[in-house]
Amino acid sequence: MGDTTATTPSGRESVAPRPVADESTRRSVLVRPRTPRRPRFWFEILLIAVSYWTYSLIRNAVPEQKDQALSNAEWIWKVEQRLGIAVEDSVNHAVNSVKWLVVGMNYYYATLHFVVTLGVLVWLYRRHPGRYAATRLVLFATTAVALVGYYFYPLAPPRLMTNGGFVDTVLVHQTWGSMASGDLKHMSNQYAAMPSMHIGWSVWCGLTISALASVPWARLLGFLYPATTLVVIVATANHFWLDAVGGLLCLAFGYLVARLWYGALPFSLPRWVP
């Protein structure tokens, strides 16, 4: 920085250094949290489509390490037995005995995972544009870190275990349209059960609705949706309890990323933006 000159009472000029910005101030400017902007419709459509395509491509490109995935499933099952929470088989058999219930759960598992998540994104875009980008970042970061789990910890779902005694409800009841049935199962990695994104996404939906909805019944649905999803993923033998814990840890990471990026949790940001 340059210096400034000043004239003293004796007529002499003295050189006074310009004030130097405090280092901490300059650093804070560099890491200043981002300001939410109004989302653009077509950009968001393209971003979501490309992101999900990329996620599916990477997830399904992870080698289906069947032997390792089955071995990991046996280990998870033994850990849950030691913890006294290994009741998935009992829930699975109890629900399977009621055909209309288990078929309904199969379709719930295959469809609502996408329908509700997209619905919440649309609702945020329309009703809470100032919070949309930050909340969407949570979802994206959650999903991205889940890919790390799929790659480094292949895990077979309980329904594919050879000695678990679980009922593959999708196979038995021939649920149409499920990525775990028929030829469609070859389009989805069957050994990427840890972490559970059904839980990660559903809790994301539930927290968002519960925090931002203005009517009590909607907030109640926000609580019930992830709770019901937890029952469904266990009853259909698609996940262990601990897969759900993995999904929650990924979601916590997603909120941390958004907190660091925007300087606040999404729910604390202004509802509207200029």
C-alpha positions as CSV (number, residue, x, y, z in Angstrom):
1,M,0.0,0.0,0.0
2,G,1.1,3.6,-0.7
3,D,1.8,6.2,2.0
4,T,0.2,9.6,2.5
5,T,2.0,12.9,3.2
6,A,1.2,15.5,5.9
7,T,2.6,18.9,6.7
8,T,3.8,19.5,10.2
9,P,3.6,22.9,12.0
10,S,7.3,23.5,11.2
11,G,6.5,23.3,7.5
12,R,8.1,19.9,6.9
13,E,6.4,17.1,5.2
14,S,6.1,13.8,7.0
15,V,5.1,10.5,5.5
16,A,2.3,8.7,7.2
17,P,1.6,5.1,6.3
18,R,-1.9,4.3,5.1
19,P,-3.9,2.1,7.5
20,V,-3.6,-1.5,6.8
21,A,-6.7,-3.7,6.9
22,D,-6.7,-6.0,9.8
23,E,-5.7,-9.5,8.7
24,S,-8.7,-11.1,10.4
25,T,-11.0,-8.7,8.6
26,R,-9.6,-9.6,5.2
27,R,-9.9,-13.3,6.0
28,S,-13.5,-12.9,7.0
29,V,-14.2,-11.3,3.7
30,L,-12.7,-14.2,1.9
31,V,-14.8,-16.7,3.8
32,R,-18.0,-14.7,4.0
33,P,-21.0,-16.9,3.8
34,R,-22.8,-17.0,0.5
35,T,-26.0,-15.0,0.1
36,P,-29.0,-17.0,-1.1
37,R,-30.3,-16.1,-4.5
38,R,-33.6,-16.6,-6.2
39,P,-33.5,-20.1,-7.9
40,R,-34.1,-20.3,-11.6
41,F,-36.6,-22.8,-12.7
42,W,-35.0,-24.4,-15.8
43,F,-31.6,-24.4,-14.2
44,E,-33.0,-26.2,-11.2
45,I,-34.7,-28.8,-13.4
46,L,-31.5,-29.4,-15.3
47,L,-29.4,-29.5,-12.2
48,I,-31.6,-32.0,-10.5
49,A,-31.8,-34.2,-13.6
50,V,-28.1,-34.2,-14.2
51,S,-27.3,-34.7,-10.5
52,Y,-29.6,-37.7,-10.2
53,W,-28.3,-39.2,-13.4
54,T,-24.7,-38.8,-12.2
55,Y,-25.6,-40.3,-8.8
56,S,-27.2,-43.3,-10.4
57,L,-24.3,-43.7,-12.8
58,I,-21.7,-43.7,-10.1
59,R,-23.8,-45.8,-7.7
60,N,-24.4,-48.5,-10.3
61,A,-20.8,-48.3,-11.5
62,V,-19.6,-49.4,-8.0
63,P,-18.5,-53.0,-8.4
64,E,-21.1,-55.4,-7.1
65,Q,-18.8,-57.2,-4.7
66,K,-21.3,-60.0,-3.8
67,D,-19.1,-62.0,-1.5
68,Q,-17.9,-59.0,0.5
69,A,-21.4,-57.5,0.6
70,L,-22.8,-60.8,2.1
71,S,-19.9,-61.0,4.5
72,N,-20.6,-57.5,5.7
73,A,-24.3,-58.2,6.1
74,E,-23.5,-61.2,8.3
75,W,-21.2,-58.9,10.4
76,I,-23.9,-56.2,10.7
77,W,-26.5,-58.9,11.7
78,K,-24.2,-60.2,14.4
79,V,-23.5,-56.7,15.8
80,E,-27.2,-56.0,16.0
81,Q,-27.8,-59.3,17.8
82,R,-25.2,-58.4,20.4
83,L,-26.8,-55.0,20.8
84,G,-30.2,-56.6,21.2
85,I,-31.8,-54.8,18.3
86,A,-31.9,-57.6,15.8
87,V,-35.6,-57.8,15.3
88,E,-35.8,-57.1,11.6
89,D,-36.6,-60.8,10.8
90,S,-39.6,-60.8,13.2
91,V,-40.9,-57.5,11.6
92,N,-40.3,-58.9,8.1
93,H,-42.3,-62.1,8.8
94,A,-45.1,-60.4,10.6
95,V,-45.7,-57.9,7.8
96,N,-45.3,-60.6,5.1
97,S,-48.2,-62.5,6.7
98,V,-50.6,-59.6,5.7
99,K,-50.4,-59.5,1.9
100,W,-52.2,-56.2,1.2
101,L,-49.9,-54.5,3.8
102,V,-46.6,-55.9,2.5
103,V,-47.5,-55.2,-1.1
104,G,-48.4,-51.6,-0.1
105,M,-45.1,-51.3,1.6
106,N,-43.3,-52.6,-1.5
107,Y,-44.9,-49.9,-3.6
108,Y,-44.2,-47.3,-0.9
109,Y,-40.5,-48.2,-1.0
110,A,-40.3,-48.1,-4.8
111,T,-42.2,-44.8,-5.4
112,L,-42.5,-42.4,-2.5
113,H,-38.7,-42.1,-2.1
114,F,-38.7,-40.1,-5.3
115,V,-42.2,-38.6,-5.3
116,V,-42.1,-37.0,-1.8
117,T,-38.5,-35.7,-2.2
118,L,-39.3,-34.0,-5.5
119,G,-42.6,-32.7,-4.1
120,V,-40.7,-31.1,-1.2
121,L,-38.2,-29.5,-3.6
122,V,-41.0,-28.0,-5.6
123,W,-42.7,-26.7,-2.5
124,L,-39.5,-25.1,-1.3
125,Y,-38.9,-23.5,-4.7
126,R,-42.4,-21.9,-4.7
127,R,-42.9,-21.1,-1.1
128,H,-39.4,-20.7,0.4
129,P,-37.1,-19.5,-2.4
130,G,-34.7,-17.9,0.1
131,R,-34.2,-21.3,1.8
132,Y,-34.3,-23.5,-1.3
133,A,-30.7,-23.5,-2.4
134,A,-29.4,-24.2,1.1
135,T,-31.8,-27.0,1.7
136,R,-31.1,-28.4,-1.8
137,L,-27.4,-28.3,-0.9
138,V,-28.1,-30.4,2.2
139,L,-29.8,-33.1,0.0
140,F,-27.0,-33.1,-2.6
141,A,-24.2,-33.3,0.0
142,T,-26.0,-36.1,1.8
143,T,-26.4,-38.1,-1.4
144,A,-22.8,-37.4,-2.5
145,V,-21.2,-38.7,0.7
146,A,-23.4,-41.8,0.5
147,L,-21.6,-42.8,-2.6
148,V,-18.4,-43.1,-0.5
149,G,-20.2,-45.6,1.7
150,Y,-21.4,-47.6,-1.3
151,Y,-17.9,-47.8,-2.7
152,F,-16.0,-48.7,0.4
153,Y,-18.6,-50.7,2.3
154,P,-20.6,-52.9,-0.1
155,L,-23.5,-54.4,1.9
156,A,-26.2,-56.9,0.9
157,P,-29.8,-56.1,2.1
158,P,-31.2,-58.6,4.5
159,R,-33.5,-60.1,1.8
160,L,-30.5,-61.2,-0.1
161,M,-28.7,-62.9,2.8
162,T,-28.3,-66.7,2.3
163,N,-28.7,-67.6,6.0
164,G,-30.7,-64.8,7.4
165,G,-34.2,-66.3,7.1
166,F,-35.6,-63.1,5.6
167,V,-38.5,-63.0,3.1
168,D,-37.7,-61.2,-0.1
169,T,-41.1,-59.5,-0.2
170,V,-40.6,-57.9,-3.6
171,L,-39.7,-61.3,-5.2
172,V,-42.4,-63.2,-3.4
173,H,-45.2,-60.8,-4.2
174,Q,-43.8,-59.7,-7.6
175,T,-44.0,-56.0,-7.1
176,W,-44.2,-54.2,-10.4
177,G,-41.8,-51.4,-11.1
178,S,-39.4,-52.0,-8.2
179,M,-35.7,-51.7,-8.9
180,A,-35.2,-54.9,-6.9
181,S,-37.5,-57.0,-9.1
182,G,-37.4,-58.6,-12.6
183,D,-35.1,-57.2,-15.2
184,L,-35.0,-53.8,-13.4
185,K,-32.8,-55.3,-10.7
186,H,-29.9,-55.3,-13.2
187,M,-30.3,-51.5,-13.5
188,S,-29.6,-50.9,-9.8
189,N,-26.7,-52.0,-7.6
190,Q,-28.3,-54.5,-5.3
191,Y,-25.3,-54.4,-2.8
192,A,-25.4,-50.7,-2.0
193,A,-27.5,-50.8,1.2
194,M,-25.2,-48.8,3.5
195,P,-26.1,-46.0,4.1
196,S,-29.8,-46.0,3.5
197,M,-30.8,-43.0,1.4
198,H,-34.4,-43.9,1.9
199,I,-33.8,-42.7,5.5
200,G,-31.5,-39.9,4.5
201,W,-33.9,-38.4,2.1
202,S,-37.1,-39.1,4.2
203,V,-35.6,-37.4,7.3
204,W,-34.5,-34.5,5.1
205,C,-38.1,-34.2,3.9
206,G,-39.5,-34.6,7.4
207,L,-37.2,-32.0,9.0
208,T,-37.9,-29.5,6.2
209,I,-41.7,-29.9,6.4
210,S,-41.7,-29.9,10.2
211,A,-39.6,-26.7,10.4
212,L,-41.2,-24.7,7.6
213,A,-44.8,-25.8,7.3
214,S,-47.4,-23.4,8.7
215,V,-50.2,-25.8,9.5
216,P,-50.0,-28.4,12.3
217,W,-51.2,-31.4,10.2
218,A,-48.4,-30.8,7.7
219,R,-45.8,-30.7,10.5
220,L,-47.3,-33.9,11.8
221,L,-46.9,-35.6,8.4
222,G,-43.3,-34.3,8.4
223,F,-42.7,-36.3,11.5
224,L,-44.7,-39.4,10.4
225,Y,-43.1,-39.8,7.0
226,P,-39.5,-40.7,8.0
227,A,-40.9,-42.9,10.9
228,T,-43.1,-44.8,8.5
229,T,-40.2,-45.1,6.0
230,L,-38.0,-46.7,8.7
231,V,-40.7,-49.3,9.3
232,V,-41.0,-50.0,5.6
233,I,-37.3,-50.4,4.9
234,V,-37.1,-53.0,7.7
235,A,-40.4,-54.8,7.1
236,T,-39.5,-55.3,3.4
237,A,-36.0,-56.6,4.3
238,N,-34.3,-53.9,2.3
239,H,-32.2,-52.5,5.1
240,F,-30.9,-53.1,8.6
241,W,-31.5,-50.7,11.4
242,L,-27.8,-49.7,11.2
243,D,-28.3,-48.7,7.5
244,A,-30.7,-46.1,8.8
245,V,-28.0,-44.8,11.2
246,G,-25.7,-44.5,8.3
247,G,-28.3,-42.5,6.4
248,L,-28.6,-40.1,9.4
249,L,-24.9,-39.6,9.6
250,C,-24.8,-38.7,5.9
251,L,-27.6,-36.2,6.5
252,A,-25.7,-34.6,9.4
253,F,-22.8,-34.1,7.0
254,G,-25.1,-32.5,4.5
255,Y,-26.4,-30.0,7.1
256,L,-22.8,-29.3,8.1
257,V,-21.8,-28.4,4.5
258,A,-24.8,-26.1,4.2
259,R,-24.0,-24.5,7.5
260,L,-20.5,-23.8,6.5
261,W,-21.5,-22.5,3.0
262,Y,-24.3,-20.2,4.0
263,G,-23.3,-19.4,7.6
264,A,-26.6,-20.7,9.0
265,L,-28.9,-23.7,8.8
266,P,-31.3,-23.5,5.9
267,F,-34.3,-23.0,8.2
268,S,-32.7,-19.8,9.6
269,L,-32.3,-18.1,6.3
270,P,-34.8,-15.5,5.0
271,R,-37.9,-17.0,3.4
272,W,-37.8,-14.6,0.4
273,V,-34.9,-13.1,-1.6
274,P,-34.9,-10.0,-3.8
